[in-house]
């Protein structure tokens, strides 16, 4: 990608001056200054918990600052709610989409715009026109649950663009997109910026920030740690600005060969009862003790279905029990707790609601999957042991939280992910299945998670990582494959695999010639 062209000096569209926000036990934002010009793509960087989300919520009117000024196009404003922010021309696409899956694209957009904008049917021509104009093709009549993740993000963005947006805030917009979808999004964002729209871009993918953004503000511990021009910095320099450490955060881990087969899947086929889901077709896969196997793929190609069948949330009948084996034992018809007793640990794709119960404390969330580790005796919860486990997770994995009584929903995404992964690793599993282990987390948290996975591998565990982040898979996986249309490609050693090979597998080109990477490459 070409480096972004600098924009000329202009009067700021948005200026934040001395913005501070305190929550009980936490100063989330501490006297923050930020300025964004018309047509500028401005990155906001920082570790999970650095204060980025709080600042975005202040700009979008979700919450109000305790002190400081928000100056919009030269005028001081007080943003009391998102509707007021939208009326000024401020739009936001959150990391977790806010769409009604049983409604159509047009119905979702109509709900956001209000009755004055017209009925869903009346909005359909404008939706088509706006989506064509920005190269984000959408069919207004389609139901949201039938859309891919990338298409759902288009709905969120088009919903903003339909409202004459002058500042678009994007929170981790590429975390669930394929490389091609991310490239298409960047084309749209550059077109918007060329038309004068300001864009505030939050991402942990530093290569994307360097390629797309004109400037960046870095937060650390709730304060501004610095400003920079991303195109003039390396990934390592940006990472160190964010975390304030000189340690290397991006590591090429040595690749290893596994030992005995622990997870053995042979000829797994499964007909998905959901007409909009993906069925699995003759999947065979082996994961050995002491290795990490990575599986790539565009969202919606069978990842969720495979994860459900491995975890026990979906089960096969007894006739197909032998299609999934742990250390030679058939498990395909066993419940999740029985699989855990055989050594399975599981990190699901969705943190809140699946990996953790939002309202429960961290201690209670530790109990949810680790109750078989001596935390319950004769039907009674051993509270001291539960607290000790939660404290051990927090300490060992660097989870930023006041204490073990903190509700899971109050943690940043990266800190909650570290807690969930730590909960599973401290159970010393024989098999860890992890979905998108570093989705939406900062480089520091990602480095912590990767080191933990490598240490678990080196301790002899079999690890299966399903991820859409190809950089991550090349970094930590010993062998690689990809899902497409419910079919799994053959696996190859990572050291013998090119990025273009994986791209072909993701498109279903399983039989394309595979030439090993030259030793000098």
DOTORPA-116583 format. One record per atom (N, C-alpha, C): residue in three letters; x, y, z. Coordinates in steps of 0.02 Angstrom, whole numbers, plus 50000, padded with zeros to 5 digits. Example, Ala and Ser with C-alpha at 12.3 -4.5 7.8 and 13.67 -1.06 7.14 Angstrom:
! DOTORPA-116583
ALA506604971650390ALA506154977550390ALA506604983550390SER506424988850354SER506844994750357SER506455000250394
END
This chain:
! DOTORPA-116583
UNK500424994050000UNK500005000050000UNK500445006350000UNK500245011549964UNK500635017749966UNK500535021350032UNK501035025150052UNK500965029150113UNK500465034650102UNK500085036450154UNK499585041850147UNK499915048550132UNK499585052450090UNK499835059150072UNK499665063950128UNK500145067850153UNK499995072650207UNK499445077450187UNK499035079550234UNK498515084350220UNK498755091350241UNK498505096550207UNK498725103350226UNK498435105350294UNK498775110250325UNK498535112850389UNK497845116050380UNK497375114350423UNK496695116950420UNK496435118050490UNK495895121850495UNK495555122650559UNK495285115850580UNK495405113650642UNK495175106950662UNK494425106150656UNK494215100350633UNK493495098650635UNK493295096950706UNK493725093050739UNK493595091250809UNK494225092850849UNK494125095950906UNK494685097050952UNK494465095251022UNK494845091051055UNK494735089451125UNK495265093051166UNK495045096051221UNK495515100051262UNK495435098051335UNK495975095051363UNK495995093251434UNK495415088851455UNK495255083851415UNK494695079351430UNK494905074351484UNK494525074151539UNK494655069351593UNK494005065751610UNK494075059251627UNK493505055251647UNK493745050151699UNK493405050151756UNK493585045651811UNK493005040851824UNK493185034451833UNK492725029451858UNK492975027251927UNK492545023851966UNK492785021652032UNK493415017452026UNK493955019852057UNK494585016252058UNK494985016851994UNK494775021251947UNK495125021551883UNK495055028451852UNK495615031551835UNK495615037751796UNK495705035751723UNK495145035151688UNK495155032451620UNK495475037251570UNK495305043651575UNK495595048851533UNK495865054451577UNK496485056451563UNK496815061351606UNK497075067151564UNK496675072551560UNK496875078751526UNK497105077451454UNK496675074251415UNK496855072351347UNK496705077951297UNK497195079351254UNK497105083951198UNK497135079951133UNK496695081751087UNK496665078251022UNK496375083050971UNK496655082850910UNK496415087250857UNK496385083450792UNK495825084150755UNK495735080750691UNK495495085850640UNK495835086150583UNK495665090950530UNK495175087850480UNK494825092050441UNK494405089350388UNK494835085250338UNK494575079450319UNK494935075250271UNK495515071350300UNK495605071650366UNK496165068250398UNK495955061250422UNK496385056450411UNK496295049750441UNK496785049450500UNK496515049550560UNK496905050150621UNK496855043750661UNK497415040750678UNK497415034550717UNK497435036150791UNK497065032150830UNK497115032450902UNK497385025750925UNK497975025850954UNK498325019750972UNK498405019251047UNK498505013251071UNK498615012151142UNK498455005051162UNK498735002851218UNK498574996251244UNK497834995751262UNK497594989551269UNK496924988651298UNK496924991551368UNK496424995651382UNK496394998951447UNK496745005651449UNK497005007951391UNK497365014451390UNK496895020351391UNK496245019251379UNK495765024751381UNK495455026351313UNK495605022451262UNK495345023951195UNK494575023551192UNK494305018151219UNK493575017151215UNK493205022551252UNK493455024451311UNK493135029851349UNK493135036351309UNK493695037851278UNK493745044051239UNK493255043951181UNK493195038251147UNK492735037751090UNK492015038651113UNK491855035751171UNK491165036451197UNK491005043651215UNK491515047351237UNK491405054551251UNK491265058351186UNK491655056951135UNK491555060251070UNK490875058651041UNK490645052451051UNK490015050251021UNK489415051451067UNK489525054351126UNK488975056051170UNK488715050351212UNK489055044551212UNK488835038951253UNK488935040451327UNK489485043751342UNK489635045951410UNK489895053051408UNK489905056351465UNK490115063351467UNK490755063951508UNK491185068551486UNK491815069751522UNK491675073251588UNK492105072051637UNK492055075551701UNK492315082751694UNK492805083751650UNK493075090451639UNK493375090851570UNK493495096951546UNK493775097951480UNK493265100151429UNK493495101751369UNK493065104551317UNK493075100251254UNK492475099451224UNK492415096451158UNK492225102051110UNK492665103451062UNK492565109051016UNK492445106150947UNK491855107250920UNK491645104450856UNK491595110150805UNK492015109950755UNK492025115050702UNK492045122050731UNK492485122950782UNK492595129550811UNK492135131450867UNK491605127250880UNK491125128950932UNK491145123850988UNK491155126251050UNK491135121751107UNK490455118451111UNK490435111851118UNK489795108251121UNK489795103651182UNK489195101951203UNK489095097151257UNK488685091351229UNK489015085651218UNK488695079951187UNK488375075551240UNK487705075451242UNK487345071951294UNK487125064951274UNK487105063451210UNK486895056851188UNK487105055751115UNK487105049551091UNK487305048251022UNK486865051650969UNK486225052450985UNK485785055850937UNK486015062950924UNK486225066450977UNK486485073250968UNK487125073150928UNK487565068250942UNK488185067650904UNK488045066550830UNK487565062050816UNK487395060750745UNK487105066950712UNK486725070950749UNK486435076950719UNK486965081950699UNK487555081650733UNK488105086150716UNK488525083350658UNK488425076850643UNK488815073750589UNK489355069050614UNK489275066450675UNK489755061650703UNK489445054750702UNK489775050050670UNK489545043150667UNK490065038450694UNK489845032750719UNK490315027950748UNK490115020850729UNK490615016850710UNK490525009650699UNK490905006050754UNK490535002750798UNK490834999450855UNK491154992850834UNK491614990450876UNK491944984050863UNK491444978350863UNK490954978750908UNK490424973750909UNK489814976850876UNK489594974050820UNK489064976950780UNK488404977250819UNK488004982250802UNK487364983350835UNK486794982850784UNK486724976950756UNK486214975750704UNK485714970550728UNK485094971250705UNK484584966150718UNK484614960950662UNK484804954750681UNK484954949750630UNK484334947450592UNK483744947850623UNK483144945450589UNK482824950750545UNK483094956750544UNK482844962150502UNK483284962850440UNK483014966150390UNK483384967350328UNK483884973050337UNK484314973850287UNK484784979450287UNK484414986050290UNK483904986850248UNK483524993150246UNK483164994450312UNK482894989250343UNK482544990150407UNK483024992350462UNK483624989450463UNK484114991550512UNK484314998750503UNK484415000850441UNK484615007750428UNK484045012550444UNK483425010650429UNK482845014850444UNK482775015850519UNK482895010650558UNK482845011250631UNK483335016550657UNK483935016650628UNK484445021450651UNK484275028550631UNK483955029350574UNK483835036150547UNK483195039250571UNK482725035250596UNK482105038050621UNK481565038650567UNK480965039950589UNK480385040050543UNK480435045650492UNK480765051150510UNK480795056750464UNK481165055050399UNK481605049950401UNK481995048150342UNK481585044050292UNK481015041350314UNK480605037450270UNK480575030150290UNK480175026350255UNK480095019250270UNK480695015350241UNK480795009150263UNK481335005150234UNK481295004650158UNK480675003950132UNK480595003450059UNK480815009950026UNK480645015650056UNK480835022050027UNK481585023250030UNK481925020150079UNK482645021050086UNK483055016650039UNK482745011450012UNK483125006649973UNK483505009749914UNK483205014249873UNK483595017249818UNK484205021049842UNK484125024849898UNK484705028749923UNK485245024149950UNK485045018549983UNK485535013750007UNK485945011049949UNK485605009249895UNK485955006749836UNK486435012049807UNK486195018249805UNK486595023649775UNK487215024949817UNK487125025449883UNK487695026949928UNK488185021049928UNK487935014949929UNK488375009149930UNK488765008549865UNK488455010149809UNK488815009949745UNK489345015549743UNK489165021349767UNK489615027149765UNK490265025749801UNK490215022049857UNK490815020849898UNK491085013749889UNK490855010349838UNK491125003749823UNK490984998549877UNK490404999049909UNK490224994449963UNK489544991349948UNK489524987149896UNK488904984549870UNK488484981149925UNK487844983049928UNK487364980149975UNK486694979249941UNK486344973949959UNK485654972949937UNK485204974649996UNK484804980049991UNK484414982350049UNK483914977250075UNK483684972550032UNK483164967850053UNK483444961850092UNK484094960750090UNK484364954850122UNK484324955250198UNK484184949550229UNK484174949250302UNK484884949150328UNK484994952550384UNK485664953350411UNK485984946650428UNK485594941850453UNK485904935450473UNK486164931450414UNK485984933450353UNK486244930050294UNK486874933250266UNK487104938750299UNK487694942350275UNK488324939750308UNK488884940450271UNK489534938950301UNK489724944450349UNK490254943250388UNK490484948350436UNK490674954750399UNK491024954050343UNK491224959950304UNK490624963850278UNK490104960250257UNK489504963650232UNK489134967150289UNK489144964150348UNK488814967450405UNK489174973950423UNK489824973850417UNK490184980150430UNK489994985450379UNK489894983450317UNK489674988250266UNK489014991450286UNK488554987450314UNK487904990150336UNK488014995550388UNK488464994150436UNK488604999150489UNK488885005550460UNK489335004950412UNK489645010950382UNK489145014650339UNK488775011050297UNK488265014350255UNK487745017750297UNK487575014750353UNK487085017750399UNK487345024650423UNK487995025150435UNK488285031650453UNK488285036450394UNK488485034050336UNK488555038350277UNK487885041050253UNK487345037550269UNK486675039850250UNK486465046050290UNK486855047650342UNK486655053050387UNK487115059050381UNK487435059950324UNK487865065850312UNK488405066450365UNK488805061250371UNK489315060950423UNK489925065150404UNK490175069050452UNK490785073050442UNK491375070250480UNK491235066250531UNK491765062650568UNK491525055450578UNK491925050750553UNK491765043750559UNK492265040450606UNK492025037450660UNK492445034050709UNK492395026550696UNK492965023350686UNK492975016150673UNK493385012650726UNK493065008150763UNK493395004550817UNK493584997550793UNK494224996250783UNK494474989750760UNK494104987350698UNK494084991350644UNK493654989650587UNK493874983550548UNK494514981650552UNK494754976050511UNK494864969650551UNK494664969650615UNK494834963850657UNK494474957550635UNK493924958150599UNK493564952150576UNK493524951850499UNK493964955550465UNK493944955750392UNK494524951750363UNK494414949050303UNK494954945950266UNK495414951450238UNK496014949550216UNK496454954650187UNK496134958350128UNK495754954750086UNK495434958050029UNK494884962850052UNK494484960750102UNK493964965150129UNK494274971350161UNK494844970450195UNK495184976250225UNK495434980950171UNK495714978350117UNK495934982650062UNK495354986550032UNK494784983250024UNK494184986649997UNK493954992150045UNK493984990750110UNK493784995850159UNK494245001850155UNK494895000850147UNK495365006350144UNK495235010750083UNK495055007650027UNK494885011549968UNK494295016249983UNK493795013550018UNK493215017650037UNK493415023250084UNK493835021650134UNK494025026750183UNK494435032350150UNK494875030550104UNK495265035750069UNK494805040150026UNK494295037049997UNK493815040949956UNK493435045750001UNK493225043450059UNK492865047750107UNK493305053550129UNK493935052050145UNK494395057250167UNK494505062450112UNK494565060050049UNK494665064649993UNK494075069349985UNK493485067150006UNK492885071350002UNK492805075950063UNK493285075550111UNK493285080050168UNK493045077050233UNK492845070650232UNK492625067450294UNK493225065950338UNK493185067450401UNK493715065750449UNK493595058750474UNK494135055050486UNK494075048150508UNK494525047050568UNK494245044450622UNK494625042450681UNK494655034950681UNK495265032250675UNK495375025150660UNK495725021850719UNK495385017150752UNK495675013550809UNK495855006550784UNK496485004650792UNK496694998050769UNK497324995850806UNK497394989350813UNK498014986550840UNK498454983650786UNK498224984050723UNK498614981550667UNK499044987250641UNK499664987350664UNK500084993250654UNK500274994250581UNK500334988750543UNK500474989450472UNK499924993250436UNK499304991950456UNK498734995550426UNK498755002950445UNK498905004250507UNK498935011250530UNK499475015050491UNK500045011950481UNK500585015250445UNK500395016650372UNK500015012050342UNK499835012750271UNK499265017650260UNK498825018350310UNK498205022050299UNK498195029050330UNK498475029850389UNK498335035750430UNK498845041350420UNK498595047550418UNK499035053450411UNK499415054850475UNK499095053850532UNK499395055450596UNK499115050850649UNK499415051050708UNK499195046650762UNK499295049950829UNK498835048550875UNK498915050250945UNK498965043750985UNK499455043351028UNK499575037151066UNK499385038451139UNK498955034051166UNK498765034451237UNK499115028951276UNK499305030651337UNK499595025751382UNK499375027451453UNK499025022751485UNK498805023951553UNK498325029751560UNK497915030951508UNK497415036251511UNK497675043151492UNK498315043751475UNK498615050151457UNK498905049851386UNK499005055651356UNK499325055851290UNK500065054551300UNK500305049151268UNK501015047351273UNK501425050351217UNK501085052651164UNK501445055651109UNK501025056051046UNK501285059750997UNK500975060350931UNK501505058350880UNK501285055750823UNK501765053750772UNK501435053450704UNK501855053050653UNK501625051550585UNK501765044150573UNK501255039850572UNK501375032650569UNK501815030450512UNK501755033550454UNK502145031450396UNK502895032350406UNK503075036650454UNK503785037850468UNK504055033450525UNK503635028850550UNK503835024550606UNK503815017250585UNK504205013150618UNK504165005850608UNK503635003150655UNK503424996950642UNK502944993650688UNK503224993350758UNK503874991850764UNK504174991250830UNK504174997950867UNK504305003450831UNK504305010150862UNK503605011950886UNK503095010450845UNK502405011850866UNK502225007650927UNK502415001250926UNK502264996850982UNK502574999351046UNK503195001651042UNK503535004051102UNK503245010651127UNK502995014851081UNK502635020851103UNK502015019051143UNK501685013651122UNK501065011551154UNK501175008551223UNK501685004251229UNK501765000451291UNK502325003151335UNK502745007551308UNK503275010451348UNK503815005651368UNK503925000451327UNK504434995451342UNK504914994951284UNK505524993251300UNK506024992251247UNK506054985051224UNK505684980551258UNK505704973451240UNK505414972351171UNK505664967251138UNK505394965451072UNK504694962551081UNK504214965251043UNK503524963051049UNK503314958550991UNK503704958550938UNK503534954550879UNK504094949350871UNK503924943050881UNK504424937750885UNK504294932350833UNK504814929950801UNK504764924050759UNK504934917950801UNK504434914150820UNK504544908450864UNK504804902450823UNK505254898550851UNK505494892650815UNK504934887650802UNK504964884550744UNK504454879550726UNK504694872650749UNK504214868550768UNK504394861950795UNK503954856650762UNK504164850350769UNK503764844550748UNK503434841550809UNK502804839850804UNK502444837150861UNK502624829950876UNK502364827350931UNK502484820550952UNK501914815950932UNK501594812850981UNK501034808350967UNK500404812250950UNK499984809350907UNK499354812450889UNK498894812450950UNK498624818350966UNK498124818751020UNK497424819850990UNK497334825150952UNK496694826250918UNK496724823050849UNK496264818550837UNK496244814850773UNK495534815250746UNK495444818850691UNK494804819450657UNK494854815950590UNK494404811350577UNK494424807450516UNK493744807450481UNK493724810350422UNK493114810150381UNK492504813350414UNK492604818950449UNK492054822250484UNK491614826050435UNK490984824050431UNK490484827650392UNK489884829150438UNK489594834950429UNK489034836950472UNK488574841550434UNK487934839850432UNK487444843950398UNK487164849050446UNK487294855350434UNK487074860750478UNK486314861750470UNK485934861250526UNK485204862350521UNK485024869550505UNK485484874250517UNK485364881250502UNK485444882350427UNK484914884550392UNK484974885450319UNK485484890750299UNK485654895150346UNK486144900450331UNK486844898650358UNK486904892850389UNK487544890650415UNK487944886850363UNK488514884250385UNK488964880550340UNK489004873350364UNK488924868650318UNK489004861650334UNK489724859550324UNK489944854650362UNK490634852150357UNK490654846050312UNK491194845650272UNK491234840450220UNK491904836750224UNK491874830750251UNK492434826050249UNK493094829150275UNK493064831850335UNK493654835150364UNK494084829850400UNK494724829950384UNK495214825750419UNK495764830250445UNK495954829350508UNK496434833750539UNK496764830250598UNK497414830850604UNK497784828250661UNK498174833850694UNK498134834150761UNK498534838850799UNK498924834850851UNK499584835450849UNK500014831450892UNK500184835250956UNK500354831451007UNK500614834451068UNK501254838251052UNK501314844251080UNK501924848151069UNK501954851851003UNK501374853450974UNK501364857550913UNK500754862050912UNK500794867350872UNK500224871750859UNK500034871050786UNK499404869250774UNK499134868950706UNK498684874950697UNK498784878750644UNK498384884650629UNK497904883350572UNK497284885650579UNK496784885050526UNK496534892050508UNK496654894050446UNK496424900550422UNK495754899850387UNK495484905450364UNK494864905150326UNK494464911550333UNK494074913050281UNK493614918650283UNK493044916750330UNK492794921550369UNK492254920150416UNK491664917050380UNK491344912150412UNK490754908950383UNK490894902950341UNK491514900350343UNK491684894550302UNK491744888050342UNK491434887950401UNK491424881850440UNK491794882250506UNK492104888050520UNK492484888650583UNK492044887550644UNK491474891050646UNK491034890550704UNK490774883350713UNK490614880250657UNK490354873450661UNK490884868450685UNK491494869150660UNK492024864750683UNK492174865750757UNK492174872050779UNK492294873450850UNK491754870450894UNK491124870950872UNK490574868250912UNK490624860650918UNK490824857350864UNK490894850050866UNK491494847850908UNK492014851950910UNK492594850250951UNK492464851451025UNK492104856851041UNK491984858551111UNK491444854251142UNK491004851451101UNK490444847551127UNK489794851451129UNK489804857751108UNK489184861551105UNK488724858851051UNK489004855851000UNK488624851950951UNK488924844950952UNK488484839950946UNK488724833050952UNK488464828850894UNK488844823750878UNK488644818950827UNK488284813050860UNK487964808950820UNK487644802950848UNK488174797550859UNK487964792250893UNK488444787050912UNK488754783450852UNK488394783450797UNK488674780150737UNK489294783850711UNK489324790350726UNK489884794450701UNK490374796250757UNK490324792950814UNK490724794750873UNK491474794550859UNK491684789850817UNK492404788950806UNK492704793950758UNK492314798650732UNK492604803550686UNK493034808650722UNK492924809650788UNK493334814150828UNK493614810150887UNK494274810050894UNK494594806150946UNK495094810350985UNK495104809451051UNK495624812251094UNK496054806451118UNK496684806451099UNK497144801051119UNK496844794151106UNK496504793451050UNK496224787051031UNK495544785551058UNK495264789951099UNK494594788951128UNK494074792851088UNK493534789551066UNK493014793151029UNK492634797951074UNK492554804151052UNK492244809351095UNK491674813051060UNK491514811450998UNK491064815650959UNK490354815950987UNK490164811251031UNK489494811451060UNK489524813151135UNK490104815251160UNK490174816951231UNK489984824251243UNK489744825551304UNK489584832451325UNK490234836251339UNK490194843051341UNK490804847051352UNK491184845251416UNK490834843951472UNK491204842551533UNK491574835951529UNK491294831051493UNK491654824651484UNK492274825651443UNK492244829951394UNK492834831351352UNK493364834951393UNK493144839451437UNK493624842951479UNK493984838151526UNK493634833051550UNK493954828151594UNK494494824251556UNK494424823851490UNK494934820451449UNK495504825051429UNK495464831451449UNK496034835951437UNK495904841751391UNK495274842851369UNK495124848451325UNK495064855051363UNK495344860351335UNK495214867251356UNK495004871051294UNK494564876051304UNK494254879251245UNK494204886751256UNK494454890451207UNK494394897751206UNK493944899651147UNK493314901551160UNK492854903051105UNK492994909651071UNK492674910751014UNK492794916850976UNK492494922951011UNK491924922051042UNK491574927651074UNK491744927851147UNK492054933351168UNK492274933951237UNK491684934651285UNK491284939851275UNK490724941251320UNK490114937251298UNK489834933451345UNK489254929451331UNK489404922251312UNK490024920951291UNK490214914151274UNK490834912051314UNK491354916151311UNK491944914751351UNK491874916851423UNK491444921751435UNK491344924251504UNK490634926951510UNK490364926551570UNK489704929451584UNK489814936751605UNK489544941551568UNK489714948651580UNK489604951051651UNK489044949051681UNK488864951751747UNK489244948351804UNK489524942451792UNK489864938851847UNK490554941651859UNK490794940751920UNK491474942951938UNK491984938551903UNK492604940851902UNK493134936851873UNK493224930151910UNK493154930351975UNK493214924152014UNK492684919151993UNK492054921451987UNK491524916851966UNK491624914451894UNK491894918651852UNK492034916551783UNK492594911451781UNK493064911851828UNK493584906751831UNK493284900051850UNK492784900151893UNK492454893951915UNK492074890551859UNK491824894451811UNK491384891751759UNK491674885751723UNK492304886051704UNK492594880451667UNK493104876551708UNK493324879251764UNK493854875951803UNK493584872451865UNK492914871451868UNK492624868651928UNK492864861451942UNK493114858051889UNK493354851251899UNK494074851151927UNK494364856951937UNK495064857251960UNK495104858052037UNK494664854552072UNK494674854752145UNK494344860852174UNK493944864452134UNK493614870552159UNK492944869152192UNK492694863052184UNK492054861052213UNK492164854552251UNK491904854252312UNK491964848152353UNK491284846552383UNK491034840552367UNK490394838052392UNK489834843152379UNK489854846052320UNK489344850752299UNK489424857752325UNK489954859052364UNK490064865752393UNK490664869052358UNK490574875452342UNK491114879152310UNK491644880952362UNK492264879452345UNK492834881052390UNK493074888152371UNK492784893052403UNK492884900052383UNK493624902152386UNK493984899852434UNK494684901852440UNK495084899452379UNK494934893452356UNK495284890752298UNK495084894352234UNK494434896252229UNK494204900052171UNK494564906752168UNK494594910252226UNK494934916752228UNK495674915952211UNK495984910552236UNK496694909552223UNK496814908452149UNK496364904652115UNK496444903552043UNK496374910152005UNK495854914052022UNK495754920451988UNK496354925051997UNK496624925252059UNK497214929352071UNK497814926952032UNK497894920352027UNK498454917651989UNK498404919551915UNK497804919251887UNK497704921251817UNK497884928551808UNK497624932751851UNK497744939951846UNK498494941551850UNK498834938251897UNK499554939651907UNK499974936951850UNK499854930651831UNK500294927551781UNK500204930551712UNK499584932551695UNK499454934951627UNK499384942551623UNK499544946051677UNK499554953351675UNK498874956451660UNK498344953651690UNK497674956351678UNK497584962751719UNK497414968151686UNK497314974551721UNK496604974951748UNK496534974351813UNK495884974451846UNK495974976351919UNK495504979651951UNK495574981352022UNK495654975152066UNK495224970052055UNK495254964052097UNK494844958552065UNK494794952852099UNK494434947052072UNK493684947952073UNK493434952952109UNK492714954052113UNK492454958352055UNK492894960852013UNK492704965051958UNK492284961151907UNK491714963951885UNK491314960451834UNK491704959851768UNK491604954451733UNK491964953251670UNK491824958751620UNK491214961451619UNK491034966451569UNK491414972951577UNK491714974151636UNK492064980451647UNK492784980351621UNK493034974451601UNK493724973951576UNK493754975951503UNK494324978551482UNK494434979651411UNK494464972951375UNK494384973151309UNK494374966951271UNK495014962851279UNK495584966151276UNK496214962651282UNK496324959551350UNK496124963151403UNK496214960551470UNK495734954651483UNK495124955151458UNK494664949451465UNK494914943451426UNK495204944551367UNK495464939051328UNK496044935651364UNK496484939651395UNK497034936751433UNK496774932651492UNK496234935051523UNK495954931351580UNK495664924651557UNK495284924751502UNK494974918551478UNK495504913551456UNK496004915951419UNK496534911451398UNK496924908751458UNK497064913151506UNK497424910951566UNK497034905851605UNK496374906851610UNK495944901951644UNK496014895051614UNK496044894751547UNK496094888251514UNK496794885351520UNK497304889451513UNK497994886951514UNK498174884351584UNK497944887751636UNK498124885651704UNK497794878951723UNK497334876651682UNK497054869951693UNK497504864451664UNK498074866651635UNK498574862051606UNK498254856951558UNK497944859551505UNK497584854951460UNK498064850751417UNK497804845151395UNK498164841151346UNK498024843651275UNK497434846651267UNK497234849551202UNK496914856351215UNK497184861551183UNK496874868251186UNK496624869951117UNK495984871551112UNK495684874051050UNK495524881351061UNK495844885751023UNK495784892951033UNK495544896250968UNK495004899950973UNK494724903550915UNK494914910950920UNK495254913450869UNK495424920550865UNK495734923050931UNK496274920050954UNK496524921551022UNK496734928751033UNK496904932450981UNK497124939450992UNK496674944350954UNK496044942350941UNK495594946850906UNK495474953250946UNK495644958950915UNK495504965450945UNK495924967151005UNK496504963751015UNK496924965451073UNK497544969151048UNK497854972851093UNK498434976951074UNK499054972551068UNK499594975651044UNK500194971851030UNK500504968951093UNK500444972651149UNK500714970051211UNK500334963951235UNK499664964251233UNK499254958551253UNK499354952651205UNK499404954251140UNK499514948851091UNK500174945351104UNK500684949151121UNK501334946051136UNK501294941551197UNK500924943751248UNK500824939651308UNK500474933151291UNK499944933651250UNK499554927751231UNK499974923051189UNK500354925751141UNK500774921451099UNK501304917751140UNK501614921351187UNK502114918051229UNK501804912451271UNK501194913651295UNK500854908551335UNK500684902351293UNK500484903451231UNK500324897851186UNK500954893851170UNK501494897351157UNK502124893851141UNK502374889951202UNK502304892851262UNK502524889351323UNK502094883151334UNK501444883651320UNK501014877851328UNK501194872451277UNK501344874551216UNK501574869851164UNK502204866251187UNK502674870251212UNK503324867351232UNK503254862851293UNK502704863651331UNK502574859151388UNK502244852651366UNK502094852151300UNK501844845851274UNK501114845851255UNK500764851451259UNK500054851551241UNK499974851751164UNK499414848951142UNK499214849651072UNK498774855851067UNK498904860251019UNK498544866651014UNK498274867550943UNK497634869050939UNK497314870750875UNK497084878050879UNK497344882250835UNK497164889350833UNK496794890750768UNK496184893250775UNK495794895350717UNK495774902950717UNK496024905950663UNK496104913150662UNK496044915750591UNK495804922050586UNK495794925450522UNK496404930050513UNK496824930250564UNK497424934450563UNK498004930150536UNK498164931050472UNK498684926850442UNK499374928350471UNK499504934550489UNK500144936250520UNK500234932250584UNK499694931750623UNK499724927950686UNK499864920650673UNK499524917750624UNK499614910650610UNK500324909150586UNK500594913350544UNK501284912250521UNK501784913150578UNK501604917250627UNK502054918550682UNK502084912650731UNK501504909550747UNK501504904650801UNK501374897450779UNK501084896350720UNK500884889550701UNK501474885650672UNK501494879250688UNK501994874750659UNK501764871750593UNK501104870550588UNK500814868350525UNK500194872450511UNK500014873150447UNK499474877550426UNK499004874150377UNK498374876150380UNK497874874250331UNK497344879750328UNK496814878650289UNK496284883650284UNK495624880350269UNK495084883250295UNK494404880950282UNK494094885050226UNK493724881750183UNK493344885250131UNK492734881050116UNK492144884050124UNK491524880550109UNK491424874150148UNK491684873950210UNK491604868050252UNK492104862550237UNK492584863750193UNK493104858950177UNK493774861550203UNK494214856950224UNK494854858850251UNK495404856950203UNK495854861650189UNK496424860350145UNK496904855450178UNK497344852450140UNK497894848650172UNK498324853450214UNK498634850750266UNK499064854650309UNK499784854350284UNK500134859950290UNK500844860350270UNK501244863650325UNK501884861950329UNK502324865250377UNK502354872750362UNK502314876750413UNK502304884050404UNK502934886450369UNK503504883550385UNK504134885850355UNK504144884550280UNK503714880050255UNK503694878450184UNK503094881650149UNK502774886450182UNK502154889250157UNK502224896750144UNK501954898950088UNK501934906050072UNK501234908850087UNK501214915450097UNK500574918850108UNK500094917550050UNK500364917549989UNK499944916349930UNK499644909349930UNK500014904449959UNK499744897749965UNK499114897750008UNK499154900950066UNK498584901150111UNK498004904950080UNK498154910250043UNK497634913950008UNK497264909549959UNK497634905249923UNK497314900649877UNK496884895549913UNK497134892849970UNK496734888050008UNK496084891350034UNK496134897650055UNK495544901150080UNK495024902050026UNK495244901949963UNK494794902549905UNK494584895649879UNK494794890349913UNK494594883649892UNK495064880249843UNK495634883349830UNK496114880449781UNK496584875649818UNK496314869849837UNK496694865149877UNK497204861149836UNK497074860549772UNK497504856249730UNK498024860149691UNK498084866649705UNK498594870549670UNK499284868049689UNK499764868349642UNK500444866049658UNK500714869749719UNK501024866049764UNK501314868949825UNK502064867849823UNK502434873349812UNK503164872849810UNK503454875549874UNK503894871749907UNK504184874049970UNK504544880649962UNK504534884550016UNK504874891050017UNK505624889750015UNK505994893149971UNK506714892149970UNK507034893750037UNK507574890350052UNK507904891250117UNK508144898350127UNK508284901850072UNK508554908750078UNK507994913850081UNK507354911750074UNK506794916450073UNK506674919350141
END
